[in-house]
Amino acid sequence: MKEGIHPKYHEDCTVTCGCGNSFTTGSTLQKITVEICSACHPFFTGTQKFVDTAGRVEKFQKKFGSNYFKPKTPNKG
């Protein structure tokens, strides 16, 4: 392996989930934040959960305006 081209490996990387669960693993990053982990994912827990990712619809409407979804009136003439 070439020296000096590989990122530093951290054996004590802390992964923190949005549900409050945290665990330690190895990574090239010291700290990782995730939205869903195995403690709150529906596949592992067997429960349905709605995840709103920072109001995507509201963000779109703010960017393009609320008239974007209204039907266009045909031009006559």
C-alpha positions in Angstrom: 0.0 0.0 0.0 1.1 3.5 -0.7 1.8 5.7 2.3 -0.2 8.9 2.9 -3.1 8.3 0.5 -5.5 6.4 2.7 -7.9 8.2 5.1 -7.4 7.7 8.9 -9.4 4.8 10.3 -11.3 5.5 13.6 -12.1 2.4 15.6 -14.4 4.3 18.0 -16.8 6.0 15.5 -20.1 7.0 17.2 -23.2 6.5 15.1 -26.2 8.5 16.4 -29.8 8.0 15.1 -32.7 10.4 15.1 -34.6 8.1 17.5 -31.9 8.6 20.1 -30.2 5.3 19.7 -26.4 5.4 19.4 -23.7 2.8 19.0 -19.9 2.5 18.3 -18.4 1.1 15.1 -15.3 1.6 13.0 -15.2 4.2 10.1 -13.1 6.8 8.4 -15.4 9.4 10.1 -15.3 10.1 13.8 -19.1 10.9 14.1 -22.0 9.8 11.9 -25.6 10.9 12.2 -28.4 8.8 10.6 -32.2 9.2 10.3 -33.1 5.5 10.7 -31.3 2.7 12.4 -32.0 -0.9 13.2 -33.7 0.1 16.5 -36.4 2.2 14.7 -36.5 0.8 11.2 -39.9 -0.8 10.4 -38.3 -3.9 8.9 -36.6 -4.8 12.2 -39.3 -3.5 14.6 -42.4 -4.7 12.8 -44.2 -1.3 13.3 -45.1 1.3 10.7 -43.5 4.7 11.2 -44.0 7.9 9.2 -40.7 9.7 8.5 -40.9 13.3 7.4 -37.6 14.3 5.9 -37.5 18.1 6.5 -40.8 19.0 4.9 -39.9 18.2 1.2 -43.3 19.4 -0.1 -43.2 22.7 1.8 -39.6 23.2 0.6 -40.7 22.6 -3.0 -43.7 25.0 -2.7 -41.5 27.6 -1.2 -39.0 27.3 -4.0 -41.5 27.1 -6.9 -44.6 28.8 -5.4 -47.9 27.3 -4.5 -49.3 27.9 -8.1 -47.1 25.1 -9.5 -49.8 22.4 -9.1 -52.8 24.4 -10.3 -54.1 23.5 -13.7 -53.0 25.8 -16.5 -55.8 27.5 -18.5 -55.6 27.1 -22.2 -54.9 30.3 -24.2 -57.8 31.2 -26.5 -57.0 33.2 -29.4 
